[in-house]
Amino acid sequence: MAYSNILVGAGSHPAQPVVRKIGLSDLRDALAKGADDFYAMPTHAMFLCIIYPIVGFVLARLAFGYSILPLLYPLATGFALVGPVAALGLYELSRRREAGLNTSAARAFDIFESSSIGGIAALGILLLIIFVIWVAVANAIYIANFGYASPSSLEDFAKDVLTTRPGWNLIIVGNLVGLLFAILVLSISAVSFPLLLDRDVGAAVALLTSIRAVARNPFTMMVWGLIVAALLLIGSLPLFFGLTVVMPLLGHATWHLYRKVVEPASALPPTLPEGRKERRYAADFPTVLFPWSK
């Protein structure tokens, strides 16, 4: 039964959310609302996404060991594949702000107490597996063109990639394969994680709903994917520091895109904690034993 709940939710029959047709104006509106959320909650968003510059510095440091230099680009771009998982707290903050609830930074971690956490974890593991496969495939493409030898220096590596036939093969084939991975991840995660936070529908239903949303709006979702890719590239250029702004913006905007794509329904919502126990102090004893007296 537990596995069934993870896949299809708590209801006896799997819900089938209604998917809408959207246009480019909806993308603009989602981005505008995402920017408004970020403006209203900048400290929270930066707190959640500060790990990205740290990861960037770690990757850069490892790259100068040259042995994993060929994987620096696949690793950097591959983090976009697991971006929907990293943005879970941002979806939750946007959901709470929309509902007029408390949007303190701590509330972003309420997702771990949600009844949908099983489905969220299942999809998160799926994206992580796709990320690992992408890195392995990217490494195989490099080996097919340059062999197993590590680059002797950063300058030699750049020269080999940019001025030789194997290098151009690496760029073209690598980016085409990466595009296929990006399309796959966009299809299964465009609205799946926000849907799981909003309703108790299960991982399978959320994944299929996301695929249906992309299938019904192929051009609009393609533009959305290009917008995401362009903003992530811009945010990555200054040593990944730009991602502290780009990731919150995209995270909040994705929540509002979900609201536009998936029609609201009276489905069983996930259980999310709204109240926390009030902090007690020793000086309150013995009144703390009788909370109804307050």
Secondary structure, 3 states (H helix, E strand, C coil): CHHHHHHHCCCCCCCCCCECCCCHHHHHHHHHHHHHHHHHCHHHHHHHHCHHHHHHHHHHHHHCCCCCHHHHHHHHHHHHHCHHHHCHHHHHHHHHHHHCCCCCHHHHHHHHHCCCHHHHHHHHHHHHHHHHHHHHHHHHHHHHHHCCCCCCCHHHHHHHHHHCHHHHHHHHHHHHHHHHHHHHHHHHHCCHHHHHHHCCCCHHHHHHHHHHHHHHCHHHHHHHHHHHHHHHHHHHCCCCCCHHHHHHHHHHHHHHHHHHHECCCCCCCCCCCCCCCCCCCHHHCCHHHCHHHC
